[in-house]
Amino acid sequence: MSMPRLLITLGLILVAIGVLWPWLTKLGLGRLPGDIVIERENFRFYFPITTSILISLILSLLFWLFCR
């Protein structure tokens, strides 16, 4: 896969995620079990480990399909 094609594909994926983001948050993406949230009085730490793994699997599948 050439670099321009990879960058265009990545850009299209990012645009699609941006357009679909309002619906993805309603489905619970970003608040899955396993995502770490620590809230204190003046502090909030959020680490979406499960969401990151899920997105990584989906992107790996998409790139595998495009490279085939």
OpenMM code with the backbone's topology and positions (N, CA, C; nanometers):
from openmm import Vec3, app, unit

residues = "MET SER MET PRO ARG LEU LEU ILE THR LEU GLY LEU ILE LEU VAL ALA ILE GLY VAL LEU TRP PRO TRP LEU THR LYS LEU GLY LEU GLY ARG LEU PRO GLY ASP ILE VAL ILE GLU ARG GLU ASN PHE ARG PHE TYR PHE PRO ILE THR THR SER ILE LEU ILE SER LEU ILE LEU SER LEU LEU PHE TRP LEU PHE CYS ARG".split()
positions = [
    Vec3(0.0855, -0.1173, 0.0000),
    Vec3(0.0000, 0.0000, 0.0000),
    Vec3(0.0899, 0.1234, 0.0000),
    Vec3(0.0612, 0.2158, -0.0907),
    Vec3(0.1425, 0.3357, -0.1001),
    Vec3(0.1039, 0.4352, 0.0095),
    Vec3(0.1958, 0.5254, 0.0384),
    Vec3(0.1750, 0.6224, 0.1459),
    Vec3(0.0551, 0.7143, 0.1192),
    Vec3(0.0366, 0.7682, -0.0014),
    Vec3(-0.0820, 0.8536, -0.0235),
    Vec3(-0.2138, 0.7796, -0.0006),
    Vec3(-0.2190, 0.6553, -0.0448),
    Vec3(-0.3411, 0.5760, -0.0263),
    Vec3(-0.3671, 0.5496, 0.1221),
    Vec3(-0.2616, 0.5221, 0.1976),
    Vec3(-0.2738, 0.4997, 0.3412),
    Vec3(-0.3231, 0.6260, 0.4120),
    Vec3(-0.2673, 0.7410, 0.3759),
    Vec3(-0.3085, 0.8669, 0.4381),
    Vec3(-0.4529, 0.9038, 0.4042),
    Vec3(-0.4941, 0.8793, 0.2810),
    Vec3(-0.6326, 0.9057, 0.2415),
    Vec3(-0.7273, 0.8138, 0.3173),
    Vec3(-0.6913, 0.6872, 0.3294),
    Vec3(-0.7738, 0.5924, 0.4041),
    Vec3(-0.7852, 0.6328, 0.5497),
    Vec3(-0.6731, 0.6685, 0.6100),
    Vec3(-0.6733, 0.7115, 0.7491),
    Vec3(-0.7584, 0.8377, 0.7671),
    Vec3(-0.7475, 0.9304, 0.6737),
    Vec3(-0.8286, 1.0518, 0.6790),
    Vec3(-0.9775, 1.0231, 0.6684),
    Vec3(-1.0147, 0.9323, 0.5804),
    Vec3(-1.1558, 0.8960, 0.5657),
    Vec3(-1.2098, 0.8279, 0.6907),
    Vec3(-1.1264, 0.7453, 0.7533),
    Vec3(-1.1676, 0.6795, 0.8775),
    Vec3(-1.1892, 0.7827, 0.9870),
    Vec3(-1.0983, 0.8802, 0.9975),
    Vec3(-1.1135, 0.9845, 1.0987),
    Vec3(-1.2367, 1.0711, 1.0747),
    Vec3(-1.2654, 1.1010, 0.9495),
    Vec3(-1.3861, 1.1776, 0.9167),
    Vec3(-1.5106, 1.0976, 0.9534),
    Vec3(-1.5105, 0.9684, 0.9224),
    Vec3(-1.6256, 0.8838, 0.9553),
    Vec3(-1.6469, 0.8771, 1.1061),
    Vec3(-1.5387, 0.8649, 1.1827),
    Vec3(-1.5510, 0.8628, 1.3293),
    Vec3(-1.6047, 0.9958, 1.3787),
    Vec3(-1.5569, 1.1050, 1.3224),
    Vec3(-1.6051, 1.2370, 1.3621),
    Vec3(-1.7530, 1.2564, 1.3341),
    Vec3(-1.7995, 1.2069, 1.2214),
    Vec3(-1.9408, 1.2195, 1.1859),
    Vec3(-2.0270, 1.1285, 1.2740),
    Vec3(-1.9773, 1.0101, 1.3028),
    Vec3(-2.0541, 0.9125, 1.3806),
    Vec3(-2.0402, 0.9292, 1.5315),
    Vec3(-1.9536, 1.0205, 1.5780),
    Vec3(-1.9251, 1.0324, 1.7210),
    Vec3(-2.0493, 1.0543, 1.8076),
    Vec3(-2.1449, 1.1411, 1.7688),
    Vec3(-2.2638, 1.1580, 1.8547),
    Vec3(-2.3407, 1.0272, 1.8762),
    Vec3(-2.3479, 0.9438, 1.7742),
    Vec3(-2.4189, 0.8170, 1.7877),
    Vec3(-2.3350, 0.7137, 1.8632),
    Vec3(-2.2040, 0.7193, 1.8462),
    Vec3(-2.1171, 0.6251, 1.9163),
    Vec3(-2.1197, 0.6491, 2.0670),
    Vec3(-2.1274, 0.7750, 2.1089),
    Vec3(-2.1334, 0.8028, 2.2525),
    Vec3(-2.2666, 0.7568, 2.3121),
    Vec3(-2.3735, 0.7601, 2.2336),
    Vec3(-2.5024, 0.7103, 2.2825),
    Vec3(-2.5003, 0.5584, 2.2998),
    Vec3(-2.4148, 0.4906, 2.2234),
    Vec3(-2.4020, 0.3451, 2.2345),
    Vec3(-2.3148, 0.3047, 2.3530),
    Vec3(-2.2507, 0.4007, 2.4162),
    Vec3(-2.1680, 0.3707, 2.5316),
    Vec3(-2.0198, 0.3640, 2.5016),
    Vec3(-1.9808, 0.3901, 2.3776),
    Vec3(-1.8397, 0.3888, 2.3439),
    Vec3(-1.7713, 0.5018, 2.4185),
    Vec3(-1.6707, 0.4693, 2.4945),
    Vec3(-1.6038, 0.5664, 2.5784),
    Vec3(-1.6391, 0.5496, 2.7243),
    Vec3(-1.7396, 0.4694, 2.7523),
    Vec3(-1.7807, 0.4386, 2.8900),
    Vec3(-1.8019, 0.2891, 2.9067),
    Vec3(-1.7143, 0.2118, 2.8469),
    Vec3(-1.7257, 0.0665, 2.8539),
    Vec3(-1.6719, 0.0140, 2.9861),
    Vec3(-1.7165, -0.1048, 3.0286),
    Vec3(-1.6572, -0.1656, 3.1480),
    Vec3(-1.5082, -0.1894, 3.1241),
    Vec3(-1.4269, -0.1501, 3.2171),
    Vec3(-1.2823, -0.1620, 3.2011),
    Vec3(-1.2160, -0.0281, 3.1760),
    Vec3(-1.2928, 0.0723, 3.1349),
    Vec3(-1.2390, 0.2068, 3.1219),
    Vec3(-1.2177, 0.2628, 3.2622),
    Vec3(-1.1033, 0.3220, 3.2851),
    Vec3(-1.0667, 0.3692, 3.4186),
    Vec3(-1.1057, 0.5161, 3.4331),
    Vec3(-1.1865, 0.5455, 3.5340),
    Vec3(-1.2270, 0.6827, 3.5651),
    Vec3(-1.2031, 0.7058, 3.7136),
    Vec3(-1.1211, 0.8055, 3.7445),
    Vec3(-1.0955, 0.8443, 3.8834),
    Vec3(-1.1391, 0.9896, 3.8971),
    Vec3(-1.2368, 1.0142, 3.9820),
    Vec3(-1.2864, 1.1496, 4.0033),
    Vec3(-1.2631, 1.1899, 4.1480),
    Vec3(-1.1983, 1.3012, 4.1660),
    Vec3(-1.1746, 1.3592, 4.2975),
    Vec3(-1.2362, 1.4986, 4.2999),
    Vec3(-1.2124, 1.5698, 4.4067),
    Vec3(-1.2715, 1.7015, 4.4240),
    Vec3(-1.2367, 1.7972, 4.3087),
    Vec3(-1.1086, 1.8163, 4.2810),
    Vec3(-1.0648, 1.9071, 4.1737),
    Vec3(-0.9854, 1.8339, 4.0663),
    Vec3(-1.0149, 1.7081, 4.0482),
    Vec3(-0.9327, 1.6272, 3.9593),
    Vec3(-1.0186, 1.5197, 3.8943),
    Vec3(-0.9943, 1.4981, 3.7655),
    Vec3(-1.0625, 1.3898, 3.6947),
    Vec3(-0.9629, 1.3243, 3.6005),
    Vec3(-0.9447, 1.1937, 3.6159),
    Vec3(-0.8560, 1.1172, 3.5312),
    Vec3(-0.9390, 1.0121, 3.4585),
    Vec3(-0.9257, 1.0093, 3.3262),
    Vec3(-1.0034, 0.9162, 3.2449),
    Vec3(-0.9087, 0.8449, 3.1493),
    Vec3(-0.9035, 0.7128, 3.1583),
    Vec3(-0.8201, 0.6323, 3.0701),
    Vec3(-0.9065, 0.5228, 3.0080),
    Vec3(-0.9454, 0.5390, 2.8816),
    Vec3(-1.0375, 0.4439, 2.8162),
    Vec3(-0.9659, 0.3211, 2.7609),
    Vec3(-0.9177, 0.2353, 2.8482),
    Vec3(-0.8397, 0.1185, 2.8055),
    Vec3(-0.9229, 0.0212, 2.7214),
    Vec3(-1.0439, -0.0094, 2.7640),
    Vec3(-1.1276, -0.1038, 2.6896),
    Vec3(-1.1697, -0.0442, 2.5552),
    Vec3(-1.2055, 0.0823, 2.5559),
    Vec3(-1.2435, 0.1490, 2.4316),
    Vec3(-1.1252, 0.1520, 2.3350),
    Vec3(-1.0050, 0.1764, 2.3856),
    Vec3(-0.8855, 0.1791, 2.3008),
    Vec3(-0.8585, 0.0431, 2.2379),
    Vec3(-0.8752, -0.0627, 2.3157),
    Vec3(-0.8542, -0.1975, 2.2623),
    Vec3(-0.9574, -0.2292, 2.1548),
    Vec3(-1.0825, -0.1931, 2.1786),
    Vec3(-1.1877, -0.2182, 2.0808),
    Vec3(-1.1628, -0.1414, 1.9508),
    Vec3(-1.1259, -0.0161, 1.9612),
    Vec3(-1.0968, 0.0642, 1.8415),
    Vec3(-0.9751, 0.0083, 1.7691),
    Vec3(-0.8746, -0.0360, 1.8427),
    Vec3(-0.7558, -0.0951, 1.7813),
    Vec3(-0.7908, -0.2211, 1.7031),
    Vec3(-0.8758, -0.3049, 1.7593),
    Vec3(-0.9176, -0.4262, 1.6880),
    Vec3(-0.9945, -0.3931, 1.5604),
    Vec3(-1.0834, -0.2952, 1.5690),
    Vec3(-1.1624, -0.2565, 1.4515),
    Vec3(-1.0722, -0.1988, 1.3430),
    Vec3(-0.9792, -0.1095, 1.3818),
    Vec3(-0.8889, -0.0509, 1.2822),
    Vec3(-0.7958, -0.1561, 1.2231),
    Vec3(-0.7487, -0.2498, 1.3043),
    Vec3(-0.6643, -0.3575, 1.2523),
    Vec3(-0.7390, -0.4411, 1.1493),
    Vec3(-0.8646, -0.4697, 1.1774),
    Vec3(-0.9463, -0.5445, 1.0818),
    Vec3(-0.9658, -0.4651, 0.9518),
    Vec3(-0.9944, -0.3357, 0.9642),
    Vec3(-1.0128, -0.2535, 0.8437),
    Vec3(-0.8861, -0.2458, 0.7608),
    Vec3(-0.7712, -0.2231, 0.8250),
    Vec3(-0.6454, -0.2164, 0.7500),
    Vec3(-0.6113, -0.3512, 0.6872),
    Vec3(-0.6410, -0.4587, 0.7570),
    Vec3(-0.6172, -0.5908, 0.7003),
    Vec3(-0.7032, -0.6115, 0.5750),
    Vec3(-0.8280, -0.5671, 0.5814),
    Vec3(-0.9174, -0.5819, 0.4659),
    Vec3(-0.8720, -0.4957, 0.3487),
    Vec3(-0.8241, -0.3724, 0.3765),
    Vec3(-0.7778, -0.2840, 0.2695),
    Vec3(-0.6482, -0.3330, 0.2059),
    Vec3(-0.5643, -0.3972, 0.2831),
    Vec3(-0.4358, -0.4433, 0.2304),
    Vec3(-0.4458, -0.5764, 0.1563),
    Vec3(-0.5573, -0.6431, 0.1684),
    Vec3(-0.5753, -0.7710, 0.1010),
    Vec3(-0.5916, -0.7556, -0.0430),
] * unit.nanometer
topology = app.Topology()
chain = topology.addChain("A")
for resn in residues:
    res = topology.addResidue(resn, chain)
    for name in ("N", "CA", "C"):
        topology.addAtom(name, app.Element.getBySymbol(name[0]), res)
